[in-house]
Amino acid sequence: MHRRNFLSSVVLLAVFGLVFGTFSSSAQDSKRGRKYKAPPPTSKIEVTVLKDANGKPIENAAVIFHTLNDPGNMELKSNEDGKATIDVLPIGETVRLQIIAKGFQTYGQDYKIEKDQMAIEIRMKRPGEQYSIYKDHAGDKKDDADKPAESSKPQ
C-alpha cells in the first residue's frame, strides 16, 4: 500500500512539473527573443520570351530581375516554351527586367509589381544594321550649311 501511494505521488509530481514547466517557459518566450515578422506578400510573375518575326518561343534566354530597392538580382532561364516564372518578388517592389538571348537585341524595362499575378510577354528583335557615315541615308535631311563650300575657280 505504501508503495502504491509513493508511486502515485511521484506521477503526480511529474505531471505537475511538466504543466508548470510548460507555462513558465511560454511566459519566458514572450519576453525574450525576436518578434516574428511575417514576410511581405509576393507576386507570381510569368515572363514569355518570343521571336518578334514569327512569335515562336526562345529557349534558354536569360531572364534577369534587378530589384531597385535592394541590391542584387535573380536570373532565370526560359524553358522550351519560352517561359520563366518567379514567385518571390514582393508586391509594391519595382524591378528592372532584362532579357538576354543569343542572336537578339538585349531587352530592358522597369516594372512596378502591383498584383499577386502578372504575365509579361516580350518580343525579341534581331539586331539592326549599324549606322555608317559612308552610306546614303535618304531619310536624313541635312542643312545646306553643313555642306562644304565649293571652291570658286577662275574661268
DSSP file (Angstrom, degrees, kcal/mol; ACC not computed):
  #  RESIDUE AA STRUCTURE BP1 BP2  ACC     N-H-->O    O-->H-N    N-H-->O    O-->H-N    TCO  KAPPA ALPHA  PHI   PSI    X-CA   Y-CA   Z-CA
    1    1 A M     >        0   0    0      0, 0.0     4,-2.0     0, 0.0     5,-0.2   0.000 360.0 360.0 360.0 -42.9    0.0    0.0    0.0
    2    2 A H  H  >  +     0   0    0      1,-0.2     4,-2.1     2,-0.2     5,-0.1   0.876 360.0  52.9 -62.7 -36.9    2.8    2.3    0.9
    3    3 A R  H  > S+     0   0    0      1,-0.2     4,-2.3     2,-0.2    -1,-0.2   0.875 106.6  52.5 -67.0 -37.7    4.5    1.6   -2.4
    4    4 A R  H  > S+     0   0    0      2,-0.2     4,-2.4     1,-0.2    -2,-0.2   0.904 110.0  47.9 -66.9 -41.6    1.3    2.5   -4.3
    5    5 A N  H  X S+     0   0    0     -4,-2.0     4,-2.1     2,-0.2    -2,-0.2   0.897 111.7  50.5 -64.4 -41.0    1.0    5.9   -2.6
    6    6 A F  H  X S+     0   0    0     -4,-2.1     4,-1.9     2,-0.2    -2,-0.2   0.921 111.5  48.0 -63.6 -43.5    4.6    6.6   -3.3
    7    7 A L  H  X S+     0   0    0     -4,-2.3     4,-2.2     1,-0.2    -2,-0.2   0.908 112.1  48.5 -64.7 -43.3    4.2    5.8   -7.0
    8    8 A S  H  X S+     0   0    0     -4,-2.4     4,-2.2     1,-0.2    -1,-0.2   0.861 110.7  51.0 -67.4 -34.5    1.1    7.9   -7.4
    9    9 A S  H  X S+     0   0    0     -4,-2.1     4,-2.3     2,-0.2    -1,-0.2   0.872 109.6  50.7 -70.7 -35.3    2.7   10.9   -5.6
   10   10 A V  H  X S+     0   0    0     -4,-1.9     4,-2.2     2,-0.2    -2,-0.2   0.920 112.0  46.9 -65.5 -43.8    5.8   10.6   -8.0
   11   11 A V  H  X S+     0   0    0     -4,-2.2     4,-2.4     2,-0.2    -2,-0.2   0.903 112.1  51.0 -64.1 -41.6    3.5   10.5  -11.0
   12   12 A L  H  X S+     0   0    0     -4,-2.2     4,-2.4     1,-0.2    -2,-0.2   0.904 110.7  48.3 -63.3 -42.0    1.5   13.5   -9.6
   13   13 A L  H  X S+     0   0    0     -4,-2.3     4,-2.5     2,-0.2    -1,-0.2   0.885 110.8  51.3 -65.1 -38.9    4.7   15.5   -9.1
   14   14 A A  H  X S+     0   0    0     -4,-2.2     4,-2.2     2,-0.2    -2,-0.2   0.914 111.7  46.4 -64.8 -43.5    5.9   14.7  -12.6
   15   15 A V  H  X S+     0   0    0     -4,-2.4     4,-2.4     2,-0.2     5,-0.2   0.922 113.2  49.6 -64.8 -43.5    2.7   15.8  -14.1
   16   16 A F  H  X S+     0   0    0     -4,-2.4     4,-2.7     1,-0.2     5,-0.2   0.903 110.7  50.8 -61.2 -41.0    2.7   19.0  -12.0
   17   17 A G  H  X S+     0   0    0     -4,-2.5     4,-2.5     2,-0.2    -1,-0.2   0.893 110.6  48.4 -64.5 -40.6    6.3   19.6  -13.1
   18   18 A L  H  X S+     0   0    0     -4,-2.2     4,-2.0     2,-0.2    -2,-0.2   0.921 114.2  45.4 -65.5 -44.1    5.5   19.3  -16.8
   19   19 A V  H  X S+     0   0    0     -4,-2.4     4,-2.0     2,-0.2     5,-0.2   0.939 115.9  45.6 -65.6 -46.9    2.5   21.6  -16.5
   20   20 A F  H  X S+     0   0    0     -4,-2.7     4,-2.3    -5,-0.2    -2,-0.2   0.900 113.1  51.0 -63.8 -40.4    4.3   24.2  -14.5
   21   21 A G  H  X S+     0   0    0     -4,-2.5     4,-2.1    -5,-0.2    -1,-0.2   0.861 108.2  52.5 -65.6 -36.1    7.4   24.0  -16.8
   22   22 A T  H  X S+     0   0    0     -4,-2.0     4,-1.8     2,-0.2    -1,-0.2   0.927 112.9  43.1 -66.0 -45.7    5.3   24.5  -19.9
   23   23 A F  H  X S+     0   0    0     -4,-2.0     4,-1.5     1,-0.2    -2,-0.2   0.887 114.7  49.4 -70.0 -37.6    3.6   27.6  -18.6
   24   24 A S  H  X S+     0   0    0     -4,-2.3     4,-1.6    -5,-0.2    -1,-0.2   0.883 111.5  48.6 -71.1 -36.2    6.7   29.1  -17.2
   25   25 A S  H  X S+     0   0    0     -4,-2.1     4,-2.0     1,-0.2    -1,-0.2   0.865 109.9  51.8 -71.7 -34.0    8.7   28.6  -20.4
   26   26 A S  H  X S+     0   0    0     -4,-1.8     4,-1.1     1,-0.2    -1,-0.2   0.844 108.3  52.2 -70.2 -30.3    5.9   30.1  -22.6
   27   27 A A  H  X S+     0   0    0     -4,-1.5     4,-0.6     1,-0.2    -1,-0.2   0.871 109.8  49.1 -69.5 -36.4    5.9   33.1  -20.3
   28   28 A Q  H >X S+     0   0    0     -4,-1.6     4,-1.6     1,-0.2     3,-0.8   0.883 105.6  57.3 -70.2 -37.4    9.7   33.5  -20.8
   29   29 A D  H 3< S+     0   0    0     -4,-2.0    -1,-0.2     1,-0.3    -2,-0.2   0.829 101.1  56.6 -64.2 -31.7    9.5   33.2  -24.6
   30   30 A S  H 3< S+     0   0    0     -4,-1.1    -1,-0.3     1,-0.2    -2,-0.2   0.760 111.7  42.8 -72.9 -21.7    7.1   36.1  -24.8
   31   31 A K  H << S+     0   0    0     -3,-0.8     2,-0.2    -4,-0.6    -2,-0.2   0.733 115.9  46.1 -93.6 -24.7    9.6   38.4  -23.0
   32   32 A R  S  < S+     0   0    0     -4,-1.6     2,-0.0     2,-0.1     0, 0.0  -0.700  87.7  33.0-117.1 166.6   12.7   37.3  -24.8
   33   33 A G  S    S-     0   0    0     -2,-0.2     2,-0.2     2,-0.0    -4,-0.0  -0.158  91.3 -43.1  86.0-179.3   13.8   36.6  -28.3
   34   34 A R        -     0   0    0      1,-0.1     2,-0.3    -2,-0.0    -2,-0.1  -0.539  53.8-117.0 -86.2 149.8   12.8   38.2  -31.6
   35   35 A K        -     0   0    0     -2,-0.2     2,-0.4     1,-0.1    -1,-0.1  -0.670  35.1-110.0 -82.6 142.1    9.3   39.0  -32.6
   36   36 A Y        -     0   0    0     -2,-0.3     2,-0.5     1,-0.0    -1,-0.1  -0.576  31.7-166.1 -74.6 128.0    8.0   37.2  -35.6
   37   37 A K        -     0   0    0     -2,-0.4    -1,-0.0    -3,-0.0    -3,-0.0  -0.969  18.6-130.9-117.4 118.2    7.6   39.4  -38.6
   38   38 A A        -     0   0    0     -2,-0.5     0, 0.0     1,-0.1     0, 0.0  -0.382  28.2-108.5 -66.6 141.9    5.6   37.9  -41.4
   39   39 A P        -     0   0    0      0, 0.0    -1,-0.1     0, 0.0     3,-0.1  -0.353  41.6 -96.7 -67.4 152.9    7.2   38.1  -44.9
   40   40 A P        -     0   0    0      0, 0.0     2,-0.1     0, 0.0     0, 0.0  -0.310  48.2 -89.7 -67.3 154.3    5.5   40.6  -47.3
   41   41 A P        -     0   0    0      0, 0.0    50,-2.5     0, 0.0     2,-0.2  -0.389  48.9-147.0 -64.1 142.0    3.0   39.2  -49.8
   42   42 A T  E     -A   90   0A   0     48,-0.3     2,-0.3    45,-0.1    46,-0.1  -0.687   2.0-131.3-113.1 164.6    4.7   38.1  -53.0
   43   43 A S  E     -A   89   0A   0     46,-2.6    46,-0.7    -2,-0.2     2,-0.6  -0.864  11.6-133.7-114.7 146.6    3.7   38.1  -56.7
   44   44 A K  E     - b   0 117A   0     72,-2.7    74,-2.6    -2,-0.3     2,-0.5  -0.905  27.5-170.2 -99.5 118.1    3.9   35.3  -59.2
   45   45 A I  E     -Ab  86 118A   0     41,-3.1    41,-2.3    -2,-0.6     2,-0.5  -0.936   9.0-167.0-116.1 127.2    5.4   36.7  -62.4
   46   46 A E  E     -Ab  85 119A   0     72,-2.5    74,-2.9    -2,-0.5     2,-0.5  -0.962   5.9-165.2-115.2 120.0    5.5   34.7  -65.7
   47   47 A V  E     -Ab  84 120A   0     37,-3.0    37,-2.2    -2,-0.5     2,-0.5  -0.902   1.5-162.4-106.6 128.5    7.6   36.1  -68.5
   48   48 A T  E     -Ab  83 121A   0     72,-3.0    74,-3.2    -2,-0.5     2,-0.6  -0.956   4.4-158.5-112.0 124.4    7.2   34.7  -72.0
   49   49 A V  E     + b   0 122A   0     33,-3.4     9,-2.3    -2,-0.5     2,-0.3  -0.908  19.7 172.1-107.7 119.2   10.1   35.4  -74.4
   50   50 A L  E     -Cb  57 123A   0     72,-3.0    74,-3.3    -2,-0.6     2,-0.3  -0.865  37.9-106.0-125.6 156.7    9.1   35.2  -78.1
   51   51 A K  E  >  - b   0 124A   0      5,-2.9     4,-2.0    -2,-0.3    74,-0.2  -0.666  26.0-142.8 -76.6 135.2   10.7   36.0  -81.5
   52   52 A D  T  4 S+     0   0    0     72,-2.7    -1,-0.1    -2,-0.3    73,-0.1   0.853  93.9  56.6 -68.7 -34.4    9.3   39.2  -82.9
   53   53 A A  T  4 S+     0   0    0     71,-0.4    -1,-0.2     1,-0.2    72,-0.1   0.911 130.3   2.9 -67.6 -44.2    9.3   37.9  -86.5
   54   54 A N  T  4 S-     0   0    0      2,-0.1    -2,-0.2     0, 0.0    -1,-0.2   0.464  90.8-117.5-127.3  -2.5    7.2   34.7  -86.1
   55   55 A G     <  +     0   0    0     -4,-2.0    -3,-0.1     1,-0.2    -2,-0.0   0.617  61.8 146.4  77.1  12.0    6.1   34.6  -82.5
   56   56 A K        -     0   0    0      1,-0.1    -5,-2.9    -5,-0.1    -1,-0.2  -0.549  54.0-100.4 -81.4 149.2    7.9   31.3  -81.7
   57   57 A P  B     -C   50   0A   0      0, 0.0     2,-0.6     0, 0.0    -7,-0.2  -0.319  25.3-134.7 -70.0 150.6    9.4   30.9  -78.2
   58   58 A I    >   -     0   0    0     -9,-2.3     3,-0.6    24,-0.1     2,-0.2  -0.932  21.3-149.5-106.1 117.3   13.0   31.5  -77.4
   59   59 A E  T 3  S+     0   0    0     -2,-0.6    20,-0.2     1,-0.2    21,-0.1  -0.602  71.5  14.5 -87.0 146.8   14.5   28.7  -75.3
   60   60 A N  T 3  S+     0   0    0     18,-2.1     2,-0.3    -2,-0.2    -1,-0.2   0.731  79.7 155.8  67.0  26.6   17.4   29.3  -72.8
   61   61 A A    <   -     0   0    0     -3,-0.6    17,-2.0    18,-0.2     2,-0.6  -0.641  48.4-115.1 -79.9 142.0   17.1   33.1  -72.8
   62   62 A A  E     -DE  77 100B   0     38,-2.8    38,-2.2    -2,-0.3     2,-0.6  -0.697  29.1-167.5 -80.0 119.9   18.5   34.8  -69.6
   63   63 A V  E     -DE  76  99B   0     13,-3.0    13,-2.8    -2,-0.6     2,-0.4  -0.945  11.3-172.4-110.7 111.1   15.6   36.5  -67.8
   64   64 A I  E     -DE  75  98B   0     34,-3.3    34,-2.7    -2,-0.6     2,-0.6  -0.905  14.3-160.7-115.8 130.0   17.1   38.7  -65.1
   65   65 A F  E     -DE  74  97B   0      9,-3.0     9,-2.2    -2,-0.4     2,-0.6  -0.946   6.2-168.5-108.8 116.1   15.2   40.6  -62.4
   66   66 A H  E     -DE  73  96B   0     30,-2.6    30,-2.9    -2,-0.6     2,-0.4  -0.924  15.3-143.7-101.9 116.5   17.1   43.5  -60.8
   67   67 A T  E     - E   0  95B   0      5,-1.1    28,-0.2    -2,-0.6     5,-0.2  -0.664   5.1-157.3 -79.2 134.3   15.4   44.8  -57.7
   68   68 A L  S    S+     0   0    0     26,-2.1    -1,-0.1    -2,-0.4    27,-0.1   0.800  87.8  46.0 -84.1 -29.5   15.7   48.6  -57.4
   69   69 A N  S    S+     0   0    0     25,-0.4    -1,-0.1     1,-0.1    26,-0.1   0.852 117.7  39.4 -82.4 -35.7   15.2   48.9  -53.6
   70   70 A D  S    S-     0   0    0      2,-0.1    -3,-0.2     1,-0.0    -1,-0.1  -0.905  91.0-112.2-114.3 141.7   17.5   46.1  -52.6
   71   71 A P  S    S+     0   0    0      0, 0.0     2,-0.2     0, 0.0    -3,-0.1  -0.416  74.4  56.0 -70.3 148.7   20.9   45.3  -54.1
   72   72 A G        -     0   0    0     -5,-0.2    -5,-1.1    -2,-0.1     2,-0.3  -0.501  62.2-124.5 121.5 170.7   21.1   42.1  -56.0
   73   73 A N  E     -D   66   0B   0     -7,-0.2     2,-0.4    -2,-0.2    -7,-0.2  -0.964   4.8-138.6-149.0 164.8   19.5   40.2  -58.9
   74   74 A M  E     -D   65   0B   0     -9,-2.2    -9,-3.0    -2,-0.3     2,-0.5  -0.998  18.8-161.3-128.8 128.9   17.8   37.0  -59.7
   75   75 A E  E     +D   64   0B   0     -2,-0.4     2,-0.3   -11,-0.2   -11,-0.2  -0.936  11.2 174.6-118.6 133.3   18.4   35.2  -63.0
   76   76 A L  E     -D   63   0B   0    -13,-2.8   -13,-3.0    -2,-0.5     2,-0.4  -0.838  24.1-130.4-124.6 164.1   16.3   32.5  -64.6
   77   77 A K  E     -D   62   0B   0     -2,-0.3   -15,-0.2   -15,-0.2     2,-0.1  -0.945  26.8-116.9-114.7 140.8   16.5   30.7  -68.0
   78   78 A S        -     0   0    0    -17,-2.0   -18,-2.1    -2,-0.4     6,-0.2  -0.476  29.6-131.9 -74.7 147.2   13.4   30.4  -70.2
   79   79 A N    >   -     0   0    0      4,-2.2     3,-2.1   -20,-0.2   -18,-0.2  -0.075  41.0 -76.3 -86.2-168.8   12.2   26.8  -70.9
   80   80 A E  T 3  S+     0   0    0      1,-0.3   -21,-0.1   -21,-0.1    -2,-0.1   0.710 134.1  54.2 -66.9 -19.1   11.3   25.3  -74.2
   81   81 A D  T 3  S-     0   0    0      2,-0.2    -1,-0.3   -23,-0.1   -23,-0.1   0.370 119.6-111.2 -90.6   3.9    8.0   27.2  -74.3
   82   82 A G  S <  S+     0   0    0     -3,-2.1   -33,-3.4     1,-0.3     2,-0.4   0.684  75.1 134.0  76.8  18.6   10.0   30.5  -73.8
   83   83 A K  E     -A   48   0A   0    -35,-0.2    -4,-2.2    -6,-0.1     2,-0.4  -0.816  33.5-179.1-110.2 143.2    8.6   30.9  -70.2
   84   84 A A  E     -A   47   0A   0    -37,-2.2   -37,-3.0    -2,-0.4     2,-0.4  -0.995  12.0-163.2-135.1 131.8   10.3   31.8  -67.0
   85   85 A T  E     +A   46   0A   0     -2,-0.4     2,-0.3   -39,-0.2   -39,-0.2  -0.947   9.9 177.5-122.7 136.7    8.4   32.0  -63.7
   86   86 A I  E     +A   45   0A   0    -41,-2.3   -41,-3.1    -2,-0.4    -2,-0.0  -0.992   9.6 176.8-135.0 142.9    9.4   33.7  -60.4
   87   87 A D  E     +     0   0A   0     -2,-0.3   -43,-0.1   -43,-0.2   -45,-0.1   0.046  62.1  80.0-136.7  29.6    7.3   33.9  -57.2
   88   88 A V  E     +     0   0A   0    -46,-0.1   -44,-0.1   -43,-0.1    -1,-0.1   0.377  59.1 110.2-116.8   2.2    9.5   35.6  -54.6
   89   89 A L  E     -A   43   0A   0    -46,-0.7   -46,-2.6     1,-0.1     2,-0.1  -0.676  69.2-122.0 -84.1 128.2    9.2   39.3  -55.6
   90   90 A P  E >   -A   42   0A   0      0, 0.0     3,-1.5     0, 0.0   -48,-0.3  -0.359  26.1-105.9 -70.7 146.0    7.2   41.4  -53.0
   91   91 A I  T 3  S+     0   0    0    -50,-2.5    23,-0.2     1,-0.2     3,-0.1  -0.491 107.5  34.2 -68.0 137.5    4.2   43.3  -54.1
   92   92 A G  T 3  S+     0   0    0     21,-3.3    -1,-0.2     1,-0.4     2,-0.1   0.229  90.9 123.6  98.5 -11.8    4.9   47.0  -54.3
   93   93 A E    <   -     0   0    0     -3,-1.5    20,-2.8    20,-0.1     2,-0.5  -0.461  56.4-137.6 -78.8 151.6    8.5   46.5  -55.5
   94   94 A T  E     - F   0 112B   0     18,-0.2   -26,-2.1    -2,-0.1   -25,-0.4  -0.963  26.0-174.7-109.0 127.1    9.9   48.0  -58.7
   95   95 A V  E     -EF  67 111B   0     16,-2.7    16,-3.2    -2,-0.5     2,-0.7  -0.906  24.2-134.8-122.7 149.9   12.1   45.6  -60.7
   96   96 A R  E     -EF  66 110B   0    -30,-2.9   -30,-2.6    -2,-0.3     2,-0.5  -0.922  22.6-152.7-102.1 116.8   14.1   46.1  -63.8
   97   97 A L  E     -EF  65 109B   0     12,-3.1    12,-2.1    -2,-0.7     2,-0.4  -0.793  15.4-178.4 -92.8 126.7   13.5   43.2  -66.2
   98   98 A Q  E     -EF  64 108B   0    -34,-2.7   -34,-3.3    -2,-0.5     2,-0.4  -0.990   6.8-167.2-126.9 134.3   16.4   42.4  -68.5
   99   99 A I  E     -EF  63 107B   0      8,-2.3     8,-2.4    -2,-0.4     2,-0.5  -0.984   3.6-175.1-125.7 129.0   16.4   39.7  -71.2
  100  100 A I  E     +E   62   0B   0    -38,-2.2   -38,-2.8    -2,-0.4     2,-0.4  -0.985   9.6 167.9-124.3 121.8   19.5   38.5  -73.0
  101  101 A A    >   -     0   0    0     -2,-0.5     3,-1.9     3,-0.3     2,-0.1  -0.998  41.7-103.7-134.7 138.6   19.2   35.9  -75.8
  102  102 A K  T 3  S+     0   0    0     -2,-0.4     3,-0.1     1,-0.3    -2,-0.0  -0.396 106.8  15.5 -63.7 128.4   21.9   34.9  -78.3
  103  103 A G  T 3  S+     0   0    0      1,-0.3     2,-0.3    -2,-0.1    -1,-0.3   0.520 111.9  91.6  88.0   6.8   21.3   36.5  -81.7
  104  104 A F  S <  S-     0   0    0     -3,-1.9    -3,-0.3    22,-0.2    -1,-0.3  -0.908  83.1 -93.9-131.9 158.8   18.7   39.1  -80.4
  105  105 A Q        -     0   0    0     20,-3.0     2,-0.2    -2,-0.3    20,-0.2  -0.424  49.0-105.2 -66.2 144.0   18.8   42.7  -79.1
  106  106 A T        -     0   0    0     -6,-0.1     2,-0.4    -2,-0.1    -6,-0.2  -0.525  36.0-147.6 -71.5 138.7   19.0   42.9  -75.3
  107  107 A Y  E     +F   99   0B   0     -8,-2.4    -8,-2.3    -2,-0.2     2,-0.3  -0.869  20.8 171.1-110.9 141.5   15.7   44.0  -73.7
  108  108 A G  E     +F   98   0B   0     -2,-0.4     2,-0.3   -10,-0.2   -10,-0.2  -0.966   6.2 151.2-151.0 135.5   15.4   46.1  -70.6
  109  109 A Q  E     -F   97   0B   0    -12,-2.1   -12,-3.1    -2,-0.3     2,-0.3  -0.971  37.4-120.4-160.3 145.8   12.3   47.7  -68.9
  110  110 A D  E     -F   96   0B   0     -2,-0.3     2,-0.4   -14,-0.3   -14,-0.2  -0.739  28.8-169.5 -90.8 140.0   11.2   48.7  -65.4
  111  111 A Y  E     -F   95   0B   0    -16,-3.2   -16,-2.7    -2,-0.3     2,-0.5  -0.994  17.5-142.6-131.6 136.6    8.0   47.1  -64.0
  112  112 A K  E     -F   94   0B   0     -2,-0.4     2,-0.9   -18,-0.2   -18,-0.2  -0.872  20.8-137.5 -94.6 124.8    6.0   48.0  -60.8
  113  113 A I        +     0   0    0    -20,-2.8   -21,-3.3    -2,-0.5   -20,-0.1  -0.749  43.9 148.1 -87.6 109.1    4.7   44.9  -59.2
  114  114 A E        +     0   0    0     -2,-0.9     2,-0.2   -23,-0.2    -1,-0.2   0.557  52.3  56.2-117.7 -14.7    1.1   45.7  -58.2
  115  115 A K  S    S-     0   0    0      1,-0.1   -23,-0.1   -71,-0.0     3,-0.1  -0.734  78.1-121.0-118.8 165.6   -0.8   42.4  -58.5
  116  116 A D  S    S+     0   0    0     -2,-0.2   -72,-2.7     1,-0.2     2,-0.4   0.654 103.9  32.9 -80.6 -14.4   -0.4   39.0  -57.0
  117  117 A Q  E     +b   44   0A   0    -74,-0.2     2,-0.4     2,-0.0   -72,-0.2  -0.990  69.1 175.4-140.5 133.5   -0.1   37.5  -60.5
  118  118 A M  E     -b   45   0A   0    -74,-2.6   -72,-2.5    -2,-0.4     2,-0.4  -0.991  14.4-160.4-136.1 144.7    1.5   39.1  -63.6
  119  119 A A  E     -b   46   0A   0     -2,-0.4     2,-0.5   -74,-0.2   -72,-0.2  -0.993  11.6-172.5-124.7 124.6    2.1   37.8  -67.1
  120  120 A I  E     -b   47   0A   0    -74,-2.9   -72,-3.0    -2,-0.4     2,-0.5  -0.971   6.3-162.4-120.9 127.6    4.6   39.7  -69.3
  121  121 A E  E     -b   48   0A   0     -2,-0.5     2,-0.5   -74,-0.2   -72,-0.2  -0.947   8.0-169.5-111.5 125.9    5.2   38.9  -73.0
  122  122 A I  E     -b   49   0A   0    -74,-3.2   -72,-3.0    -2,-0.5     2,-0.6  -0.957   9.7-156.3-118.1 128.7    8.4   40.1  -74.6
  123  123 A R  E     -b   50   0A   0     -2,-0.5     2,-0.3   -74,-0.2   -72,-0.2  -0.923  16.1-148.9-105.9 117.1    9.1   40.0  -78.3
  124  124 A M  E     -b   51   0A   0    -74,-3.3   -72,-2.7    -2,-0.6   -71,-0.4  -0.668   8.6-151.2 -90.4 137.0   12.8   40.0  -79.1
  125  125 A K        -     0   0    0     -2,-0.3   -20,-3.0   -20,-0.2     3,-0.1  -0.736  19.6-109.7-105.6 153.9   14.1   41.6  -82.2
  126  126 A R        -     0   0    0     -2,-0.3   -22,-0.2   -22,-0.2    -1,-0.1  -0.428  52.6 -83.3 -72.1 155.6   17.1   40.8  -84.3
  127  127 A P        -     0   0    0      0, 0.0    -1,-0.1     0, 0.0     2,-0.1  -0.329  47.7-127.1 -62.2 143.1   20.0   43.3  -84.2
  128  128 A G        -     0   0    0      1,-0.1     2,-0.2    -3,-0.1    -3,-0.0  -0.300  32.7 -82.9 -83.4 172.6   19.6   46.2  -86.5
  129  129 A E        -     0   0    0      1,-0.1    -1,-0.1    -2,-0.1     2,-0.1  -0.510  48.6-109.3 -76.4 143.4   22.2   47.4  -89.0
  130  130 A Q        -     0   0    0     -2,-0.2     2,-0.3     1,-0.1    -1,-0.1  -0.421  33.8-107.6 -72.3 148.8   24.9   49.6  -87.7
  131  131 A Y        -     0   0    0     -2,-0.1     2,-0.4     2,-0.0    -1,-0.1  -0.596  37.7-169.1 -78.1 134.3   24.9   53.3  -88.7
  132  132 A S    >   -     0   0    0     -2,-0.3     3,-0.7     1,-0.1    -3,-0.0  -0.979  26.0-151.6-127.1 138.5   27.5   54.2  -91.2
  133  133 A I  T 3  S+     0   0    0     -2,-0.4     4,-0.1     1,-0.2    -1,-0.1   0.615  96.3  65.0 -79.1 -11.0   28.6   57.7  -92.4
  134  134 A Y  T 3  S+     0   0    0      2,-0.1     2,-0.3    -3,-0.0    -1,-0.2   0.542  88.9  80.0 -89.4  -7.6   29.6   56.2  -95.7
  135  135 A K  S <  S-     0   0    0     -3,-0.7     2,-0.5     1,-0.0    -3,-0.0  -0.723  86.6-111.2-100.4 151.5   26.1   55.2  -96.7
  136  136 A D        -     0   0    0     -2,-0.3     2,-0.8     1,-0.0     3,-0.1  -0.689  26.2-159.3 -79.9 125.0   23.5   57.5  -98.2
  137  137 A H    >   -     0   0    0     -2,-0.5     3,-1.0     1,-0.2    -1,-0.0  -0.864   8.1-174.3-108.2  97.6   20.6   57.9  -95.7
  138  138 A A  T 3  S+     0   0    0     -2,-0.8    -1,-0.2     1,-0.3    -2,-0.0   0.801  81.7  57.2 -63.9 -30.8   17.7   59.1  -97.7
  139  139 A G  T 3  S+     0   0    0     -3,-0.1     2,-0.3     2,-0.0    -1,-0.3   0.713  91.5  85.3 -74.9 -19.6   15.5   59.6  -94.6
  140  140 A D    <   -     0   0    0     -3,-1.0     2,-0.5     2,-0.0    -3,-0.1  -0.658  66.0-154.6 -85.7 136.1   18.0   62.1  -93.1
  141  141 A K        -     0   0    0     -2,-0.3     2,-0.4     0, 0.0    -2,-0.0  -0.930   8.6-162.3-109.0 132.7   17.8   65.7  -94.2
  142  142 A K        -     0   0    0     -2,-0.5     2,-0.1     2,-0.0     5,-0.0  -0.885  19.2-118.6-113.4 145.5   20.9   67.8  -94.0
  143  143 A D    >   -     0   0    0     -2,-0.4     3,-1.0     1,-0.1     4,-0.4  -0.447  21.0-122.6 -75.2 154.1   21.1   71.6  -94.0
  144  144 A D  G >  S+     0   0    0      1,-0.2     3,-0.7     2,-0.2    -1,-0.1   0.742 110.2  67.6 -68.1 -21.4   23.0   73.3  -96.8
  145  145 A A  G 3  S+     0   0    0      1,-0.2    -1,-0.2     4,-0.0     4,-0.1   0.780  93.3  58.4 -70.1 -24.6   25.1   74.9  -94.1
  146  146 A D  G <  S+     0   0    0     -3,-1.0    -1,-0.2     2,-0.1    -2,-0.2   0.699  87.5  92.9 -77.4 -18.2   26.6   71.5  -93.3
  147  147 A K  S <  S-     0   0    0     -3,-0.7     2,-0.1    -4,-0.4     3,-0.1  -0.480  87.9-105.9 -75.7 145.3   27.9   71.0  -96.8
  148  148 A P        -     0   0    0      0, 0.0     2,-0.1     0, 0.0    -1,-0.1  -0.427  40.0-103.2 -69.5 145.9   31.4   72.2  -97.6
  149  149 A A        -     0   0    0     -2,-0.1     2,-0.3    -4,-0.1    -4,-0.0  -0.447  34.3-119.1 -69.7 138.9   31.7   75.3  -99.6
  150  150 A E        -     0   0    0     -2,-0.1     2,-0.3     1,-0.1    -1,-0.1  -0.593  28.4-118.1 -79.1 138.3   32.6   74.8 -103.2
  151  151 A S        -     0   0    0     -2,-0.3     2,-0.5     1,-0.1    -1,-0.1  -0.551  24.4-125.7 -76.7 139.9   35.8   76.4 -104.2
  152  152 A S        -     0   0    0     -2,-0.3    -1,-0.1     0, 0.0     0, 0.0  -0.742  23.7-158.8 -88.7 127.5   35.5   79.1 -106.9
  153  153 A K        -     0   0    0     -2,-0.5     2,-0.2     2,-0.0     0, 0.0  -0.842  23.1-112.9-103.8 140.2   37.7   78.5 -109.9
  154  154 A P              0   0    0      0, 0.0    -1,-0.0     0, 0.0     0, 0.0  -0.522 360.0 360.0 -68.4 137.2   38.6   81.3 -112.2
  155  155 A Q              0   0    0     -2,-0.2    -2,-0.0     0, 0.0     0, 0.0   0.446 360.0 360.0 -96.0 360.0   37.1   80.8 -115.6
